[in-house]
């Protein structure tokens, strides 16, 4: 079981730009990723759904 968790890939997502002035739906996507403010970083699972969300707000975040 422990090997399963460590085998899962994650992405580090950092918000680099404010959501003010952009479409409200994009702000909602940033919040649903788990980001709260500029320079806030979260680790998210590397899934197709998460990659789609990141792609939608790729101008507001950086990914490692």
MOPAC internal coordinates of N, CA, C and O (Angstrom, degrees):
PM7 1SCF
backbone

  N    0.0000 0     0.00 0     0.00 0    0    0    0
  C    1.4524 1     0.00 0     0.00 0    1    0    0
  C    1.5258 1   110.26 1     0.00 0    2    1    0
  O    1.2310 1   120.50 1   136.87 1    3    2    1
  N    1.3322 1   116.64 1   -43.13 1    3    2    1
  C    1.4555 1   119.80 1  -178.50 1    5    3    2
  C    1.5282 1   111.03 1   -65.02 1    6    5    3
  O    1.2310 1   119.98 1   144.64 1    7    6    5
  N    1.3173 1   117.64 1   -35.36 1    7    6    5
  C    1.4634 1   121.50 1   178.75 1    9    7    6
  C    1.5281 1   110.52 1   -65.26 1   10    9    7
  O    1.2310 1   119.86 1   147.32 1   11   10    9
  N    1.3278 1   117.88 1   -32.68 1   11   10    9
  C    1.4621 1   121.33 1   178.08 1   13   11   10
  C    1.5114 1   111.40 1   -61.76 1   14   13   11
  O    1.2310 1   120.23 1   134.35 1   15   14   13
  N    1.3203 1   117.17 1   -45.65 1   15   14   13
  C    1.4615 1   120.75 1  -178.04 1   17   15   14
  C    1.5211 1   111.92 1   -65.69 1   18   17   15
  O    1.2310 1   120.31 1   139.05 1   19   18   17
  N    1.3205 1   117.01 1   -40.95 1   19   18   17
  C    1.4550 1   119.57 1  -177.88 1   21   19   18
  C    1.5261 1   111.35 1   -73.82 1   22   21   19
  O    1.2310 1   119.83 1   158.46 1   23   22   21
  N    1.3324 1   117.93 1   -21.54 1   23   22   21
  C    1.4552 1   121.14 1  -179.29 1   25   23   22
  C    1.5269 1   111.93 1   -78.54 1   26   25   23
  O    1.2310 1   119.88 1   161.16 1   27   26   25
  N    1.3222 1   117.83 1   -18.84 1   27   26   25
  C    1.4612 1   120.36 1  -178.82 1   29   27   26
  C    1.5172 1   110.37 1   -72.78 1   30   29   27
  O    1.2310 1   121.18 1   -43.08 1   31   30   29
  N    1.3131 1   115.35 1   136.92 1   31   30   29
  C    1.4520 1   121.60 1  -179.31 1   33   31   30
  C    1.5265 1   110.30 1   -84.45 1   34   33   31
  O    1.2310 1   121.00 1   -32.34 1   35   34   33
  N    1.3307 1   115.69 1   147.66 1   35   34   33
  C    1.4588 1   120.59 1   176.13 1   37   35   34
  C    1.5222 1   109.07 1  -130.95 1   38   37   35
  O    1.2310 1   121.33 1   -19.74 1   39   38   37
  N    1.3152 1   115.07 1   160.26 1   39   38   37
  C    1.4560 1   122.64 1   176.77 1   41   39   38
  C    1.5222 1   107.92 1  -120.75 1   42   41   39
  O    1.2310 1   120.30 1   -40.14 1   43   42   41
  N    1.3218 1   117.03 1   139.86 1   43   42   41
  C    1.4608 1   121.29 1   173.58 1   45   43   42
  C    1.5215 1   107.00 1   -95.91 1   46   45   43
  O    1.2310 1   121.02 1   -60.45 1   47   46   45
  N    1.3246 1   115.65 1   119.55 1   47   46   45
  C    1.4598 1   121.45 1  -178.10 1   49   47   46
  C    1.5222 1   108.06 1  -114.95 1   50   49   47
  O    1.2310 1   120.51 1   -50.55 1   51   50   49
  N    1.3332 1   116.63 1   129.45 1   51   50   49
  C    1.4592 1   122.53 1  -179.76 1   53   51   50
  C    1.5201 1   109.08 1  -123.20 1   54   53   51
  O    1.2310 1   120.92 1   -48.90 1   55   54   53
  N    1.3238 1   115.85 1   131.10 1   55   54   53
  C    1.4685 1   119.78 1   175.78 1   57   55   54
  C    1.5246 1   108.33 1   -79.75 1   58   57   55
  O    1.2310 1   120.33 1   -53.48 1   59   58   57
  N    1.3290 1   116.97 1   126.52 1   59   58   57
  C    1.4612 1   121.14 1  -177.87 1   61   59   58
  C    1.5228 1   112.72 1  -116.55 1   62   61   59
  O    1.2310 1   120.18 1   170.56 1   63   62   61
  N    1.3210 1   117.25 1    -9.44 1   63   62   61
  C    1.4561 1   120.79 1  -177.81 1   65   63   62
  C    1.5206 1   109.37 1  -140.25 1   66   65   63
  O    1.2310 1   120.97 1   -31.84 1   67   66   65
  N    1.3254 1   115.74 1   148.16 1   67   66   65
  C    1.4590 1   120.99 1  -178.61 1   69   67   66
  C    1.5270 1   110.55 1   -71.30 1   70   69   67
  O    1.2310 1   120.92 1   -28.98 1   71   70   69
  N    1.3303 1   115.85 1   151.02 1   71   70   69
  C    1.4611 1   120.72 1   177.54 1   73   71   70
  C    1.5250 1   111.77 1   -85.65 1   74   73   71
  O    1.2310 1   120.39 1   172.66 1   75   74   73
  N    1.3227 1   116.86 1    -7.34 1   75   74   73
  C    1.4640 1   120.42 1   179.37 1   77   75   74
  C    1.5242 1   108.71 1   -66.04 1   78   77   75
  O    1.2310 1   120.65 1   -47.59 1   79   78   77
  N    1.3123 1   116.35 1   132.41 1   79   78   77
  C    1.4564 1   121.11 1   179.58 1   81   79   78
  C    1.5102 1   113.09 1    94.09 1   82   81   79
  O    1.2310 1   120.01 1   174.92 1   83   82   81
  N    1.3280 1   117.59 1    -5.08 1   83   82   81
  C    1.4537 1   121.16 1   177.57 1   85   83   82
  C    1.5269 1   109.09 1  -109.62 1   86   85   83
  O    1.2310 1   121.16 1    -9.33 1   87   86   85
  N    1.2996 1   115.38 1   170.67 1   87   86   85
  C    1.4565 1   122.07 1  -179.83 1   89   87   86
  C    1.5336 1   110.22 1   -54.64 1   90   89   87
  O    1.2310 1   120.03 1   -41.18 1   91   90   89
  N    1.3335 1   117.54 1   138.82 1   91   90   89
  C    1.4639 1   121.90 1  -178.80 1   93   91   90
  C    1.5203 1   111.39 1   -59.86 1   94   93   91
  O    1.2310 1   119.89 1   145.50 1   95   94   93
  N    1.3144 1   117.81 1   -34.50 1   95   94   93
  C    1.4640 1   120.43 1   179.27 1   97   95   94
  C    1.5270 1   111.15 1   -63.23 1   98   97   95
  O    1.2310 1   120.18 1   145.65 1   99   98   97
  N    1.3233 1   117.26 1   -34.35 1   99   98   97
  C    1.4561 1   119.99 1   177.70 1  101   99   98
  C    1.5263 1   110.55 1   -67.75 1  102  101   99
  O    1.2310 1   120.32 1   142.54 1  103  102  101
  N    1.3301 1   117.00 1   -37.46 1  103  102  101
  C    1.4669 1   120.51 1   174.92 1  105  103  102
  C    1.5109 1   110.98 1   -62.93 1  106  105  103
  O    1.2310 1   120.63 1   141.06 1  107  106  105
  N    1.3407 1   116.40 1   -38.94 1  107  106  105
  C    1.4646 1   120.78 1   177.88 1  109  107  106
  C    1.5241 1   111.04 1   -64.33 1  110  109  107
  O    1.2310 1   120.22 1   142.18 1  111  110  109
  N    1.3221 1   117.19 1   -37.82 1  111  110  109
  C    1.4717 1   121.00 1   179.15 1  113  111  110
  C    1.5207 1   110.06 1   -66.40 1  114  113  111
  O    1.2310 1   120.18 1   137.26 1  115  114  113
  N    1.3300 1   117.25 1   -42.74 1  115  114  113
  C    1.4700 1   120.58 1   179.00 1  117  115  114
  C    1.5188 1   109.75 1   -60.62 1  118  117  115
  O    1.2310 1   119.91 1   136.81 1  119  118  117
  N    1.3288 1   117.77 1   -43.19 1  119  118  117
  C    1.4692 1   121.16 1   179.34 1  121  119  118
  C    1.5304 1   110.77 1   -65.69 1  122  121  119
  O    1.2310 1   120.10 1   141.34 1  123  122  121
  N    1.3350 1   117.42 1   -38.66 1  123  122  121
  C    1.4643 1   119.75 1  -178.26 1  125  123  122
  C    1.5278 1   111.57 1   -71.22 1  126  125  123
  O    1.2310 1   119.86 1   155.23 1  127  126  125
  N    1.3265 1   117.87 1   -24.77 1  127  126  125
  C    1.4635 1   120.78 1   173.32 1  129  127  126
  C    1.5263 1   109.29 1   -67.77 1  130  129  127
  O    1.2310 1   120.52 1   151.72 1  131  130  129
  N    1.3330 1   116.60 1   -28.28 1  131  130  129
  C    1.4591 1   121.04 1   178.50 1  133  131  130
  C    1.5119 1   113.32 1   115.32 1  134  133  131
  O    1.2310 1   120.26 1  -174.61 1  135  134  133
  N    1.3283 1   117.10 1     5.39 1  135  134  133
  C    1.4614 1   121.13 1  -179.28 1  137  135  134
  C    1.5189 1   110.26 1   -84.99 1  138  137  135
  O    1.2310 1   120.70 1   -39.60 1  139  138  137
  N    1.3375 1   116.26 1   140.40 1  139  138  137
  C    1.4552 1   121.02 1  -176.34 1  141  139  138
  C    1.5187 1   113.67 1  -115.90 1  142  141  139
  O    1.2310 1   120.07 1   150.77 1  143  142  141
  N    1.3306 1   117.48 1   -29.23 1  143  142  141
  C    1.4629 1   119.88 1  -175.44 1  145  143  142
  C    1.5314 1   108.68 1  -156.69 1  146  145  143
  O    1.2310 1   120.49 1    -8.54 1  147  146  145
  N    1.3141 1   116.66 1   171.46 1  147  146  145
  C    1.4542 1   121.92 1   179.01 1  149  147  146
  C    1.5318 1   108.86 1   -64.29 1  150  149  147
  O    1.2310 1   120.46 1   -40.05 1  151  150  149
  N    1.3148 1   116.73 1   139.95 1  151  150  149
  C    1.4707 1   126.59 1  -177.63 1  153  151  150
  C    1.5284 1   113.02 1    70.11 1  154  153  151
  O    1.2310 1   119.83 1  -166.38 1  155  154  153
  N    1.3233 1   117.92 1    13.62 1  155  154  153
  C    1.4619 1   121.29 1   174.59 1  157  155  154
  C    1.5310 1   107.48 1   -86.60 1  158  157  155
  O    1.2310 1   120.29 1   -46.75 1  159  158  157
  N    1.3306 1   117.06 1   133.25 1  159  158  157
  C    1.4643 1   122.42 1  -177.41 1  161  159  158
  C    1.5173 1   109.97 1  -119.14 1  162  161  159
  O    1.2310 1   120.92 1   -43.08 1  163  162  161
  N    1.3250 1   115.85 1   136.92 1  163  162  161
  C    1.4650 1   121.67 1   175.84 1  165  163  162
  C    1.5258 1   108.58 1  -132.61 1  166  165  163
  O    1.2310 1   121.29 1   -26.71 1  167  166  165
  N    1.3286 1   115.15 1   153.29 1  167  166  165
  C    1.4606 1   121.07 1   172.95 1  169  167  166
  C    1.5156 1   107.88 1  -101.46 1  170  169  167
  O    1.2310 1   120.91 1   -52.76 1  171  170  169
  N    1.3231 1   115.86 1   127.24 1  171  170  169
  C    1.4564 1   121.36 1  -178.79 1  173  171  170
  C    1.5247 1   108.75 1  -124.64 1  174  173  171
  O    1.2310 1   119.92 1   -26.75 1  175  174  173
  N    1.3347 1   117.76 1   153.25 1  175  174  173
  C    1.4654 1   119.68 1   178.55 1  177  175  174
  C    1.5240 1   110.98 1   -66.58 1  178  177  175
  O    1.2310 1   120.81 1   -33.04 1  179  178  177
  N    1.3156 1   116.07 1   146.96 1  179  178  177
  C    1.4611 1   121.71 1  -179.67 1  181  179  178
  C    1.5250 1   108.62 1   -87.61 1  182  181  179
  O    1.2310 1   121.11 1   -95.78 1  183  182  181
  N    1.3370 1   115.47 1    84.22 1  183  182  181
  C    1.4625 1   121.74 1   179.46 1  185  183  182
  C    1.5180 1   108.70 1  -119.99 1  186  185  183
  O    1.2310 1   119.82 1   -19.54 1  187  186  185
  N    1.3300 1   117.94 1   160.46 1  187  186  185
  C    1.4682 1   119.99 1   177.78 1  189  187  186
  C    1.5323 1   112.52 1   -59.48 1  190  189  187
  O    1.2310 1   120.63 1   144.99 1  191  190  189
  N    1.3266 1   116.39 1   -35.01 1  191  190  189
  C    1.4690 1   119.56 1   179.83 1  193  191  190
  C    1.5239 1   110.90 1   -65.99 1  194  193  191
  O    1.2310 1   120.65 1   135.74 1  195  194  193
  N    1.3254 1   116.37 1   -44.26 1  195  194  193
  C    1.4628 1   120.49 1  -179.28 1  197  195  194
  C    1.5315 1   110.41 1   -67.63 1  198  197  195
  O    1.2310 1   120.39 1   140.62 1  199  198  197
  N    1.3318 1   116.85 1   -39.38 1  199  198  197
  C    1.4621 1   119.85 1   177.65 1  201  199  198
  C    1.5287 1   110.91 1   -62.32 1  202  201  199
  O    1.2310 1   120.16 1   143.92 1  203  202  201
  N    1.3286 1   117.30 1   -36.08 1  203  202  201
  C    1.4561 1   120.79 1   177.11 1  205  203  202
  C    1.5178 1   111.41 1   -65.83 1  206  205  203
  O    1.2310 1   120.41 1   139.77 1  207  206  205
  N    1.3332 1   116.83 1   -40.23 1  207  206  205
  C    1.4593 1   120.31 1   178.26 1  209  207  206
  C    1.5265 1   110.41 1   -65.52 1  210  209  207
  O    1.2310 1   120.48 1   137.75 1  211  210  209
  N    1.3229 1   116.69 1   -42.25 1  211  210  209
  C    1.4626 1   120.65 1   179.47 1  213  211  210
  C    1.5245 1   109.89 1   -64.76 1  214  213  211
  O    1.2310 1   120.35 1   140.56 1  215  214  213
  N    1.3275 1   116.93 1   -39.44 1  215  214  213
  C    1.4604 1   120.57 1   179.60 1  217  215  214
  C    1.5320 1   111.43 1   -61.98 1  218  217  215
  O    1.2310 1   120.56 1   144.31 1  219  218  217
  N    1.3258 1   116.53 1   -35.69 1  219  218  217
  C    1.4708 1   121.25 1  -178.90 1  221  219  218
  C    1.5272 1   111.84 1   -66.10 1  222  221  219
  O    1.2310 1   120.19 1   149.96 1  223  222  221
  N    1.3380 1   117.25 1   -30.04 1  223  222  221
  C    1.4695 1   120.94 1  -178.34 1  225  223  222
  C    1.5297 1   111.12 1  -119.54 1  226  225  223
  O    1.2310 1   120.22 1  -149.16 1  227  226  225
  N    1.3126 1   117.18 1    30.84 1  227  226  225
  C    1.4678 1   121.42 1  -175.16 1  229  227  226
  C    1.5206 1   113.20 1   -61.93 1  230  229  227
  O    1.2310 1   119.60 1   159.98 1  231  230  229
  N    1.3467 1   118.36 1   -20.02 1  231  230  229
  C    1.4527 1   121.71 1   177.91 1  233  231  230
  C    1.5323 1   112.18 1   -81.97 1  234  233  231
  O    1.2310 1   119.78 1   172.57 1  235  234  233
  N    1.3395 1   118.03 1    -7.43 1  235  234  233
  C    1.4597 1   122.81 1  -178.38 1  237  235  234
  C    1.5325 1   113.10 1  -109.38 1  238  237  235
  O    1.2310 1   120.27 1   166.59 1  239  238  237
  N    1.3326 1   117.09 1   -13.41 1  239  238  237
  C    1.4613 1   120.78 1  -173.58 1  241  239  238
  C    1.5277 1   111.13 1  -132.19 1  242  241  239
  O    1.2310 1   121.51 1   -16.08 1  243  242  241
  N    1.3523 1   114.72 1   163.92 1  243  242  241
  C    1.4621 1   121.19 1   168.21 1  245  243  242
  C    1.5203 1   107.65 1  -121.13 1  246  245  243
  O    1.2310 1   120.98 1   -26.44 1  247  246  245
  N    1.3332 1   115.73 1   153.56 1  247  246  245
  C    1.4625 1   121.18 1  -175.99 1  249  247  246
  C    1.5235 1   108.81 1  -127.85 1  250  249  247
  O    1.2310 1   121.06 1   -43.47 1  251  250  249
  N    1.3361 1   115.58 1   136.53 1  251  250  249
  C    1.4743 1   121.56 1   175.01 1  253  251  250
  C    1.5051 1   108.88 1  -116.36 1  254  253  251
  O    1.2310 1   120.10 1   180.00 1  255  254  253

